[in-house]
Amino acid sequence: MDSGEQHRGTDEETWQQVTLRRGAPLTKSQARLWALVLDSRFIPCCIKSDGAGWQLLVPTEHLYTARSELTLYEEKNRLWPPPLPIAGNIFENSLTTVSVLILLAIFHNLTLLGISSPERGIIDLTEIGTAHAEKIMEGQWWRLVTALTLHADLPHLLGNLLIGGVFIILLCREFGSGLTWSLLLGTGILGNLLNAWLQSPLHRSIGASTAVFGAVGLMAAISAVRYRHQLQRHWFIPVAAGLALLAILGTEGKHTDLGAHLFGFGFGALLGMFTEHLTGKFGPPGKLLNLLLGFVCAGVVLLAWWAALESGQK
Protein backbone atom coordinates (compact mmCIF):
# COMPACT_ATOMS: atom_id res chain seq x y z
CA MET A 1 0.00 0.00 0.00
CA ASP A 2 1.38 3.41 -0.94
CA SER A 3 1.79 6.31 1.48
CA GLY A 4 -1.11 7.97 -0.28
CA GLU A 5 -3.40 5.80 1.87
CA GLN A 6 -3.14 8.36 4.65
CA HIS A 7 -6.29 9.89 3.07
CA ARG A 8 -8.18 6.60 3.22
CA GLY A 9 -10.79 5.80 5.82
CA THR A 10 -11.28 2.55 7.66
CA ASP A 11 -14.30 1.39 5.66
CA GLU A 12 -12.84 0.19 2.34
CA GLU A 13 -16.29 -0.24 0.81
CA THR A 14 -16.73 3.53 0.70
CA TRP A 15 -13.78 3.86 -1.74
CA GLN A 16 -13.93 3.13 -5.44
CA GLN A 17 -11.39 2.91 -8.23
CA VAL A 18 -11.17 5.79 -10.68
CA THR A 19 -10.83 4.57 -14.28
CA LEU A 20 -10.69 6.56 -17.49
CA ARG A 21 -9.36 3.97 -19.93
CA ARG A 22 -10.48 0.38 -20.45
CA GLY A 23 -7.91 -2.37 -20.20
CA ALA A 24 -5.06 0.00 -19.40
CA PRO A 25 -3.80 -0.40 -15.81
CA LEU A 26 -2.10 2.62 -14.35
CA THR A 27 1.63 2.80 -13.84
CA LYS A 28 2.87 3.98 -10.49
CA SER A 29 4.00 7.32 -11.90
CA GLN A 30 0.63 7.87 -13.63
CA ALA A 31 -1.26 6.99 -10.45
CA ARG A 32 0.84 9.41 -8.45
CA LEU A 33 0.35 12.13 -11.05
CA TRP A 34 -3.43 11.69 -10.96
CA ALA A 35 -3.31 11.72 -7.16
CA LEU A 36 -1.52 15.07 -7.27
CA VAL A 37 -4.17 16.41 -9.64
CA LEU A 38 -6.96 15.37 -7.25
CA ASP A 39 -5.06 16.67 -4.22
CA SER A 40 -4.81 20.07 -5.93
CA ARG A 41 -8.62 20.04 -6.22
CA PHE A 42 -9.00 18.96 -2.55
CA ILE A 43 -10.43 15.56 -3.48
CA PRO A 44 -9.35 12.80 -1.05
CA CYS A 45 -7.63 9.88 -2.75
CA CYS A 46 -5.11 7.09 -2.34
CA ILE A 47 -3.20 4.70 -4.58
CA LYS A 48 -2.43 1.03 -4.16
CA SER A 49 -0.96 -1.84 -6.14
CA ASP A 50 -3.16 -4.73 -7.26
CA GLY A 51 -0.38 -6.85 -8.72
CA ALA A 52 -1.15 -6.07 -12.36
CA GLY A 53 -0.75 -2.35 -11.96
CA TRP A 54 -1.79 0.51 -9.73
CA GLN A 55 -5.20 1.79 -8.69
CA LEU A 56 -6.38 5.26 -7.77
CA LEU A 57 -9.15 5.18 -5.17
CA VAL A 58 -11.52 7.94 -4.04
CA PRO A 59 -14.54 8.01 -1.73
CA THR A 60 -17.74 7.02 -3.52
CA GLU A 61 -19.27 10.46 -3.13
CA HIS A 62 -16.27 12.02 -4.94
CA LEU A 63 -16.09 9.49 -7.80
CA TYR A 64 -17.94 11.58 -10.38
CA THR A 65 -16.02 14.76 -9.54
CA ALA A 66 -12.70 12.90 -9.63
CA ARG A 67 -13.45 11.47 -13.07
CA SER A 68 -14.45 14.90 -14.37
CA GLU A 69 -11.29 16.56 -13.04
CA LEU A 70 -8.99 13.85 -14.43
CA THR A 71 -10.76 13.85 -17.80
CA LEU A 72 -10.33 17.61 -18.03
CA TYR A 73 -6.66 17.32 -17.02
CA GLU A 74 -5.98 14.64 -19.65
CA GLU A 75 -7.70 16.65 -22.39
CA LYS A 76 -5.77 19.82 -21.62
CA ASN A 77 -2.44 17.98 -21.45
CA ARG A 78 -2.97 15.53 -24.30
CA LEU A 79 -0.28 17.16 -26.47
CA TRP A 80 2.04 18.16 -23.63
CA PRO A 81 4.96 18.43 -23.82
CA PRO A 82 4.94 19.61 -27.42
CA PRO A 83 6.94 17.54 -29.93
CA LEU A 84 10.54 18.45 -30.56
CA PRO A 85 11.00 21.21 -33.14
CA ILE A 86 11.46 19.94 -36.67
CA ALA A 87 15.01 20.41 -37.84
CA GLY A 88 15.22 23.08 -40.50
CA ASN A 89 17.26 23.08 -43.67
CA ILE A 90 21.01 23.07 -43.18
CA PHE A 91 22.84 25.83 -45.06
CA GLU A 92 25.94 24.31 -46.63
CA ASN A 93 28.14 27.38 -46.29
CA SER A 94 31.08 26.24 -44.19
CA LEU A 95 33.50 27.28 -46.95
CA THR A 96 32.07 30.80 -47.03
CA THR A 97 32.26 31.09 -43.25
CA VAL A 98 35.84 29.82 -43.09
CA SER A 99 36.78 32.22 -45.89
CA VAL A 100 35.57 35.18 -43.85
CA LEU A 101 37.60 33.98 -40.88
CA ILE A 102 40.67 33.67 -43.12
CA LEU A 103 40.10 37.23 -44.36
CA LEU A 104 40.12 38.36 -40.74
CA ALA A 105 43.49 36.66 -40.28
CA ILE A 106 44.86 38.25 -43.46
CA PHE A 107 43.69 41.66 -42.33
CA HIS A 108 45.60 41.18 -39.06
CA ASN A 109 48.82 40.92 -41.07
CA LEU A 110 47.87 44.10 -42.93
CA THR A 111 47.48 45.98 -39.65
CA LEU A 112 51.02 45.00 -38.72
CA LEU A 113 52.32 46.69 -41.87
CA GLY A 114 50.11 49.77 -41.76
CA ILE A 115 48.93 51.89 -44.71
CA SER A 116 51.00 54.65 -46.29
CA SER A 117 49.43 58.06 -46.85
CA PRO A 118 51.10 60.95 -48.79
CA GLU A 119 49.94 63.43 -46.14
CA ARG A 120 50.67 61.46 -42.97
CA GLY A 121 53.06 58.69 -43.98
CA ILE A 122 52.36 55.32 -42.35
CA ILE A 123 48.91 55.23 -40.72
CA ASP A 124 48.62 53.05 -37.63
CA LEU A 125 45.41 51.09 -38.25
CA THR A 126 45.24 49.95 -34.65
CA GLU A 127 45.37 53.54 -33.42
CA ILE A 128 42.57 54.78 -35.65
CA GLY A 129 40.44 51.64 -35.22
CA THR A 130 40.67 50.88 -31.50
CA ALA A 131 37.47 51.09 -29.45
CA HIS A 132 38.57 54.18 -27.52
CA ALA A 133 35.77 54.94 -25.06
CA GLU A 134 36.18 58.72 -25.03
CA LYS A 135 36.36 59.06 -28.80
CA ILE A 136 33.38 56.75 -29.31
CA MET A 137 31.33 58.91 -26.95
CA GLU A 138 32.49 61.95 -28.94
CA GLY A 139 30.92 60.48 -32.09
CA GLN A 140 33.59 58.32 -33.73
CA TRP A 141 31.06 55.54 -34.34
CA TRP A 142 33.28 53.57 -36.70
CA ARG A 143 35.46 52.43 -33.81
CA LEU A 144 32.57 50.22 -32.66
CA VAL A 145 33.06 48.23 -35.89
CA THR A 146 36.74 48.56 -36.70
CA ALA A 147 37.79 47.35 -33.24
CA LEU A 148 36.13 44.00 -33.99
CA THR A 149 38.57 43.41 -36.87
CA LEU A 150 41.74 44.23 -34.91
CA HIS A 151 43.83 41.97 -32.67
CA ALA A 152 46.79 42.64 -30.43
CA ASP A 153 48.89 39.68 -31.55
CA LEU A 154 48.72 36.25 -33.18
CA PRO A 155 47.62 34.30 -30.04
CA HIS A 156 44.82 36.85 -29.54
CA LEU A 157 43.70 36.34 -33.14
CA LEU A 158 43.95 32.54 -33.07
CA GLY A 159 42.05 32.35 -29.80
CA ASN A 160 39.11 34.22 -31.27
CA LEU A 161 39.18 32.31 -34.55
CA LEU A 162 39.36 28.88 -32.93
CA ILE A 163 36.79 29.50 -30.21
CA GLY A 164 34.46 31.63 -32.26
CA GLY A 165 34.87 29.62 -35.43
CA VAL A 166 33.04 26.62 -33.99
CA PHE A 167 30.01 28.64 -32.88
CA ILE A 168 29.97 30.78 -36.01
CA ILE A 169 30.03 27.78 -38.36
CA LEU A 170 27.14 26.18 -36.45
CA LEU A 171 25.12 29.39 -36.53
CA CYS A 172 25.80 29.93 -40.24
CA ARG A 173 24.64 26.39 -41.01
CA GLU A 174 21.48 27.03 -39.00
CA PHE A 175 20.45 30.48 -40.26
CA GLY A 176 22.69 31.21 -43.22
CA SER A 177 25.83 33.34 -43.40
CA GLY A 178 24.10 36.67 -44.01
CA LEU A 179 21.80 36.56 -40.99
CA THR A 180 24.49 35.08 -38.73
CA TRP A 181 27.13 37.69 -39.57
CA SER A 182 24.49 40.42 -39.18
CA LEU A 183 23.70 39.15 -35.69
CA LEU A 184 27.38 38.86 -34.78
CA LEU A 185 28.12 42.34 -36.05
CA GLY A 186 25.13 43.63 -34.11
CA THR A 187 26.25 42.01 -30.86
CA GLY A 188 29.78 43.35 -31.35
CA ILE A 189 28.63 46.91 -32.02
CA LEU A 190 26.15 46.97 -29.15
CA GLY A 191 28.61 45.30 -26.76
CA ASN A 192 31.36 47.78 -27.60
CA LEU A 193 28.96 50.71 -27.30
CA LEU A 194 27.72 49.76 -23.86
CA ASN A 195 31.26 48.95 -22.76
CA ALA A 196 32.51 52.38 -23.90
CA TRP A 197 29.62 54.10 -22.13
CA LEU A 198 30.28 52.35 -18.81
CA GLN A 199 34.08 52.32 -18.86
CA SER A 200 36.58 55.06 -18.12
CA PRO A 201 37.07 57.56 -20.99
CA LEU A 202 40.63 56.26 -21.34
CA HIS A 203 39.50 52.65 -21.82
CA ARG A 204 40.64 50.98 -25.05
CA SER A 205 39.82 47.57 -26.45
CA ILE A 206 40.27 45.60 -29.65
CA GLY A 207 39.38 42.13 -30.83
CA ALA A 208 36.51 40.08 -32.19
CA SER A 209 35.88 38.50 -28.80
CA THR A 210 32.86 40.75 -28.18
CA ALA A 211 31.21 39.18 -31.23
CA VAL A 212 32.59 35.73 -30.33
CA PHE A 213 30.86 35.80 -26.96
CA GLY A 214 27.86 37.21 -28.79
CA ALA A 215 27.87 33.94 -30.74
CA VAL A 216 27.94 32.00 -27.46
CA GLY A 217 24.98 34.02 -26.20
CA LEU A 218 23.13 33.46 -29.48
CA MET A 219 23.58 29.69 -29.27
CA ALA A 220 22.53 29.56 -25.63
CA ALA A 221 19.39 31.66 -26.13
CA ILE A 222 18.36 29.88 -29.33
CA SER A 223 18.59 26.47 -27.64
CA ALA A 224 16.75 27.72 -24.56
CA VAL A 225 13.85 29.14 -26.58
CA ARG A 226 13.68 26.19 -28.97
CA TYR A 227 13.48 23.59 -26.21
CA ARG A 228 11.68 25.62 -23.55
CA HIS A 229 8.83 23.08 -23.38
CA GLN A 230 11.08 20.03 -23.34
CA LEU A 231 11.69 19.67 -19.62
CA GLN A 232 13.41 16.33 -20.18
CA ARG A 233 15.94 18.12 -22.39
CA HIS A 234 16.79 20.55 -19.56
CA TRP A 235 16.57 23.67 -21.69
CA PHE A 236 18.51 25.69 -19.12
CA ILE A 237 21.69 23.70 -19.77
CA PRO A 238 22.74 25.74 -22.86
CA VAL A 239 22.43 28.96 -20.85
CA ALA A 240 24.47 27.52 -17.98
CA ALA A 241 27.05 26.19 -20.45
CA GLY A 242 27.30 29.62 -22.10
CA LEU A 243 27.80 31.35 -18.77
CA ALA A 244 30.40 28.75 -17.78
CA LEU A 245 32.29 29.33 -21.03
CA LEU A 246 32.14 33.06 -20.40
CA ALA A 247 33.55 32.52 -16.89
CA ILE A 248 36.31 30.19 -18.08
CA LEU A 249 37.44 31.92 -21.27
CA GLY A 250 36.21 35.45 -20.85
CA THR A 251 37.68 36.56 -17.53
CA GLU A 252 41.38 35.81 -17.79
CA GLY A 253 44.18 36.57 -20.20
CA LYS A 254 46.47 39.37 -21.23
CA HIS A 255 44.01 40.97 -23.66
CA THR A 256 40.81 40.14 -21.80
CA ASP A 257 38.11 42.80 -21.63
CA LEU A 258 35.51 41.34 -19.27
CA GLY A 259 32.99 44.08 -19.95
CA ALA A 260 33.11 43.56 -23.71
CA HIS A 261 32.78 39.80 -23.27
CA LEU A 262 29.88 40.09 -20.85
CA PHE A 263 27.98 42.65 -22.91
CA GLY A 264 28.59 40.69 -26.11
CA PHE A 265 27.15 37.59 -24.46
CA GLY A 266 24.18 39.54 -23.12
CA PHE A 267 23.28 41.16 -26.42
CA GLY A 268 23.81 37.82 -28.15
CA ALA A 269 21.28 36.24 -25.79
CA LEU A 270 18.73 39.00 -26.45
CA LEU A 271 19.15 38.86 -30.23
CA GLY A 272 19.12 35.06 -30.10
CA MET A 273 15.73 34.96 -28.37
CA PHE A 274 14.30 37.46 -30.85
CA THR A 275 15.77 35.60 -33.84
CA GLU A 276 14.56 32.18 -32.72
CA HIS A 277 11.06 33.56 -32.18
CA LEU A 278 10.94 35.07 -35.67
CA THR A 279 12.53 32.12 -37.48
CA GLY A 280 10.29 29.73 -35.59
CA LYS A 281 7.28 31.70 -36.81
CA PHE A 282 8.34 32.59 -40.36
CA GLY A 283 11.25 30.23 -41.03
CA PRO A 284 14.92 31.10 -41.65
CA PRO A 285 15.73 33.66 -44.34
CA GLY A 286 16.18 32.41 -47.88
CA LYS A 287 19.33 32.59 -49.98
CA LEU A 288 18.46 35.98 -51.47
CA LEU A 289 17.88 37.66 -48.09
CA ASN A 290 21.01 36.03 -46.68
CA LEU A 291 22.98 37.35 -49.63
CA LEU A 292 21.59 40.84 -49.10
CA LEU A 293 22.38 40.74 -45.37
CA GLY A 294 25.90 39.56 -46.19
CA PHE A 295 26.47 42.53 -48.48
CA VAL A 296 25.08 44.87 -45.81
CA CYS A 297 27.54 43.49 -43.24
CA ALA A 298 30.46 43.85 -45.62
CA GLY A 299 29.31 47.37 -46.49
CA VAL A 300 29.13 48.39 -42.83
CA VAL A 301 32.68 47.14 -42.18
CA LEU A 302 34.07 48.84 -45.30
CA LEU A 303 32.24 52.09 -44.50
CA ALA A 304 33.58 52.04 -40.94
CA TRP A 305 37.17 51.60 -42.14
CA TRP A 306 36.69 54.29 -44.77
CA ALA A 307 35.55 56.68 -42.04
CA ALA A 308 38.49 55.63 -39.87
CA LEU A 309 41.01 56.26 -42.66
CA GLU A 310 39.41 59.61 -43.46
CA SER A 311 39.70 60.58 -39.82
CA GLY A 312 43.31 59.30 -39.68
CA GLN A 313 44.37 61.53 -42.58
CA LYS A 314 43.16 64.72 -40.96
C-alpha positions as CSV (number, residue, x, y, z in Angstrom):
1,M,0.0,0.0,0.0
2,D,1.4,3.4,-0.9
3,S,1.8,6.3,1.5
4,G,-1.1,8.0,-0.3
5,E,-3.4,5.8,1.9
6,Q,-3.1,8.4,4.6
7,H,-6.3,9.9,3.1
8,R,-8.2,6.6,3.2
9,G,-10.8,5.8,5.8
10,T,-11.3,2.6,7.7
11,D,-14.3,1.4,5.7
12,E,-12.8,0.2,2.3
13,E,-16.3,-0.2,0.8
14,T,-16.7,3.5,0.7
15,W,-13.8,3.9,-1.7
16,Q,-13.9,3.1,-5.4
17,Q,-11.4,2.9,-8.2
18,V,-11.2,5.8,-10.7
19,T,-10.8,4.6,-14.3
20,L,-10.7,6.6,-17.5
21,R,-9.4,4.0,-19.9
22,R,-10.5,0.4,-20.4
23,G,-7.9,-2.4,-20.2
24,A,-5.1,0.0,-19.4
25,P,-3.8,-0.4,-15.8
26,L,-2.1,2.6,-14.4
27,T,1.6,2.8,-13.8
28,K,2.9,4.0,-10.5
29,S,4.0,7.3,-11.9
30,Q,0.6,7.9,-13.6
31,A,-1.3,7.0,-10.5
32,R,0.8,9.4,-8.5
33,L,0.4,12.1,-11.0
34,W,-3.4,11.7,-11.0
35,A,-3.3,11.7,-7.2
36,L,-1.5,15.1,-7.3
37,V,-4.2,16.4,-9.6
38,L,-7.0,15.4,-7.2
39,D,-5.1,16.7,-4.2
40,S,-4.8,20.1,-5.9
41,R,-8.6,20.0,-6.2
42,F,-9.0,19.0,-2.6
43,I,-10.4,15.6,-3.5
44,P,-9.3,12.8,-1.1
45,C,-7.6,9.9,-2.7
46,C,-5.1,7.1,-2.3
47,I,-3.2,4.7,-4.6
48,K,-2.4,1.0,-4.2
49,S,-1.0,-1.8,-6.1
50,D,-3.2,-4.7,-7.3
51,G,-0.4,-6.9,-8.7
52,A,-1.2,-6.1,-12.4
53,G,-0.7,-2.3,-12.0
54,W,-1.8,0.5,-9.7
55,Q,-5.2,1.8,-8.7
56,L,-6.4,5.3,-7.8
57,L,-9.1,5.2,-5.2
58,V,-11.5,7.9,-4.0
59,P,-14.5,8.0,-1.7
60,T,-17.7,7.0,-3.5
61,E,-19.3,10.5,-3.1
62,H,-16.3,12.0,-4.9
63,L,-16.1,9.5,-7.8
64,Y,-17.9,11.6,-10.4
65,T,-16.0,14.8,-9.5
66,A,-12.7,12.9,-9.6
67,R,-13.4,11.5,-13.1
68,S,-14.4,14.9,-14.4
69,E,-11.3,16.6,-13.0
70,L,-9.0,13.8,-14.4
71,T,-10.8,13.8,-17.8
72,L,-10.3,17.6,-18.0
73,Y,-6.7,17.3,-17.0
74,E,-6.0,14.6,-19.6
75,E,-7.7,16.7,-22.4
76,K,-5.8,19.8,-21.6
77,N,-2.4,18.0,-21.4
78,R,-3.0,15.5,-24.3
79,L,-0.3,17.2,-26.5
80,W,2.0,18.2,-23.6
81,P,5.0,18.4,-23.8
82,P,4.9,19.6,-27.4
83,P,6.9,17.5,-29.9
84,L,10.5,18.5,-30.6
85,P,11.0,21.2,-33.1
86,I,11.5,19.9,-36.7
87,A,15.0,20.4,-37.8
88,G,15.2,23.1,-40.5
89,N,17.3,23.1,-43.7
90,I,21.0,23.1,-43.2
91,F,22.8,25.8,-45.1
92,E,25.9,24.3,-46.6
93,N,28.1,27.4,-46.3
94,S,31.1,26.2,-44.2
95,L,33.5,27.3,-47.0
96,T,32.1,30.8,-47.0
97,T,32.3,31.1,-43.3
98,V,35.8,29.8,-43.1
99,S,36.8,32.2,-45.9
100,V,35.6,35.2,-43.9
101,L,37.6,34.0,-40.9
102,I,40.7,33.7,-43.1
103,L,40.1,37.2,-44.4
104,L,40.1,38.4,-40.7
105,A,43.5,36.7,-40.3
106,I,44.9,38.3,-43.5
107,F,43.7,41.7,-42.3
108,H,45.6,41.2,-39.1
109,N,48.8,40.9,-41.1
110,L,47.9,44.1,-42.9
111,T,47.5,46.0,-39.7
112,L,51.0,45.0,-38.7
113,L,52.3,46.7,-41.9
114,G,50.1,49.8,-41.8
115,I,48.9,51.9,-44.7
116,S,51.0,54.7,-46.3
117,S,49.4,58.1,-46.9
118,P,51.1,60.9,-48.8
119,E,49.9,63.4,-46.1
120,R,50.7,61.5,-43.0
121,G,53.1,58.7,-44.0
122,I,52.4,55.3,-42.3
123,I,48.9,55.2,-40.7
124,D,48.6,53.0,-37.6
125,L,45.4,51.1,-38.3
126,T,45.2,50.0,-34.6
127,E,45.4,53.5,-33.4
128,I,42.6,54.8,-35.6
129,G,40.4,51.6,-35.2
130,T,40.7,50.9,-31.5
131,A,37.5,51.1,-29.5
132,H,38.6,54.2,-27.5
133,A,35.8,54.9,-25.1
134,E,36.2,58.7,-25.0
135,K,36.4,59.1,-28.8
136,I,33.4,56.8,-29.3
137,M,31.3,58.9,-27.0
138,E,32.5,62.0,-28.9
139,G,30.9,60.5,-32.1
140,Q,33.6,58.3,-33.7
141,W,31.1,55.5,-34.3
142,W,33.3,53.6,-36.7
143,R,35.5,52.4,-33.8
144,L,32.6,50.2,-32.7
145,V,33.1,48.2,-35.9
146,T,36.7,48.6,-36.7
147,A,37.8,47.4,-33.2
148,L,36.1,44.0,-34.0
149,T,38.6,43.4,-36.9
150,L,41.7,44.2,-34.9
151,H,43.8,42.0,-32.7
152,A,46.8,42.6,-30.4
153,D,48.9,39.7,-31.6
154,L,48.7,36.2,-33.2
155,P,47.6,34.3,-30.0
156,H,44.8,36.8,-29.5
157,L,43.7,36.3,-33.1
158,L,43.9,32.5,-33.1
159,G,42.1,32.4,-29.8
160,N,39.1,34.2,-31.3
161,L,39.2,32.3,-34.5
162,L,39.4,28.9,-32.9
163,I,36.8,29.5,-30.2
164,G,34.5,31.6,-32.3
165,G,34.9,29.6,-35.4
166,V,33.0,26.6,-34.0
167,F,30.0,28.6,-32.9
168,I,30.0,30.8,-36.0
169,I,30.0,27.8,-38.4
170,L,27.1,26.2,-36.4
171,L,25.1,29.4,-36.5
172,C,25.8,29.9,-40.2
173,R,24.6,26.4,-41.0
174,E,21.5,27.0,-39.0
175,F,20.5,30.5,-40.3
176,G,22.7,31.2,-43.2
177,S,25.8,33.3,-43.4
178,G,24.1,36.7,-44.0
179,L,21.8,36.6,-41.0
180,T,24.5,35.1,-38.7
181,W,27.1,37.7,-39.6
182,S,24.5,40.4,-39.2
183,L,23.7,39.2,-35.7
184,L,27.4,38.9,-34.8
185,L,28.1,42.3,-36.1
186,G,25.1,43.6,-34.1
187,T,26.3,42.0,-30.9
188,G,29.8,43.3,-31.3
189,I,28.6,46.9,-32.0
190,L,26.1,47.0,-29.2
191,G,28.6,45.3,-26.8
192,N,31.4,47.8,-27.6
193,L,29.0,50.7,-27.3
194,L,27.7,49.8,-23.9
195,N,31.3,49.0,-22.8
196,A,32.5,52.4,-23.9
197,W,29.6,54.1,-22.1
198,L,30.3,52.3,-18.8
199,Q,34.1,52.3,-18.9
200,S,36.6,55.1,-18.1
201,P,37.1,57.6,-21.0
202,L,40.6,56.3,-21.3
203,H,39.5,52.6,-21.8
204,R,40.6,51.0,-25.1
205,S,39.8,47.6,-26.4
206,I,40.3,45.6,-29.7
207,G,39.4,42.1,-30.8
208,A,36.5,40.1,-32.2
209,S,35.9,38.5,-28.8
210,T,32.9,40.8,-28.2
211,A,31.2,39.2,-31.2
212,V,32.6,35.7,-30.3
213,F,30.9,35.8,-27.0
214,G,27.9,37.2,-28.8
215,A,27.9,33.9,-30.7
216,V,27.9,32.0,-27.5
217,G,25.0,34.0,-26.2
218,L,23.1,33.5,-29.5
219,M,23.6,29.7,-29.3
220,A,22.5,29.6,-25.6
221,A,19.4,31.7,-26.1
222,I,18.4,29.9,-29.3
223,S,18.6,26.5,-27.6
224,A,16.7,27.7,-24.6
225,V,13.9,29.1,-26.6
226,R,13.7,26.2,-29.0
227,Y,13.5,23.6,-26.2
228,R,11.7,25.6,-23.5
229,H,8.8,23.1,-23.4
230,Q,11.1,20.0,-23.3
231,L,11.7,19.7,-19.6
232,Q,13.4,16.3,-20.2
233,R,15.9,18.1,-22.4
234,H,16.8,20.6,-19.6
235,W,16.6,23.7,-21.7
236,F,18.5,25.7,-19.1
237,I,21.7,23.7,-19.8
238,P,22.7,25.7,-22.9
239,V,22.4,29.0,-20.8
240,A,24.5,27.5,-18.0
241,A,27.1,26.2,-20.5
242,G,27.3,29.6,-22.1
243,L,27.8,31.4,-18.8
244,A,30.4,28.7,-17.8
245,L,32.3,29.3,-21.0
246,L,32.1,33.1,-20.4
247,A,33.5,32.5,-16.9
248,I,36.3,30.2,-18.1
249,L,37.4,31.9,-21.3
250,G,36.2,35.4,-20.9
251,T,37.7,36.6,-17.5
252,E,41.4,35.8,-17.8
253,G,44.2,36.6,-20.2
254,K,46.5,39.4,-21.2
255,H,44.0,41.0,-23.7
256,T,40.8,40.1,-21.8
257,D,38.1,42.8,-21.6
258,L,35.5,41.3,-19.3
259,G,33.0,44.1,-19.9
260,A,33.1,43.6,-23.7
261,H,32.8,39.8,-23.3
262,L,29.9,40.1,-20.8
263,F,28.0,42.7,-22.9
264,G,28.6,40.7,-26.1
265,F,27.2,37.6,-24.5
266,G,24.2,39.5,-23.1
267,F,23.3,41.2,-26.4
268,G,23.8,37.8,-28.1
269,A,21.3,36.2,-25.8
270,L,18.7,39.0,-26.5
271,L,19.2,38.9,-30.2
272,G,19.1,35.1,-30.1
273,M,15.7,35.0,-28.4
274,F,14.3,37.5,-30.9
275,T,15.8,35.6,-33.8
276,E,14.6,32.2,-32.7
277,H,11.1,33.6,-32.2
278,L,10.9,35.1,-35.7
279,T,12.5,32.1,-37.5
280,G,10.3,29.7,-35.6
281,K,7.3,31.7,-36.8
282,F,8.3,32.6,-40.4
283,G,11.2,30.2,-41.0
284,P,14.9,31.1,-41.7
285,P,15.7,33.7,-44.3
286,G,16.2,32.4,-47.9
287,K,19.3,32.6,-50.0
288,L,18.5,36.0,-51.5
289,L,17.9,37.7,-48.1
290,N,21.0,36.0,-46.7
291,L,23.0,37.4,-49.6
292,L,21.6,40.8,-49.1
293,L,22.4,40.7,-45.4
294,G,25.9,39.6,-46.2
295,F,26.5,42.5,-48.5
296,V,25.1,44.9,-45.8
297,C,27.5,43.5,-43.2
298,A,30.5,43.8,-45.6
299,G,29.3,47.4,-46.5
300,V,29.1,48.4,-42.8
301,V,32.7,47.1,-42.2
302,L,34.1,48.8,-45.3
303,L,32.2,52.1,-44.5
304,A,33.6,52.0,-40.9
305,W,37.2,51.6,-42.1
306,W,36.7,54.3,-44.8
307,A,35.5,56.7,-42.0
308,A,38.5,55.6,-39.9
309,L,41.0,56.3,-42.7
310,E,39.4,59.6,-43.5
311,S,39.7,60.6,-39.8
312,G,43.3,59.3,-39.7
313,Q,44.4,61.5,-42.6
314,K,43.2,64.7,-41.0
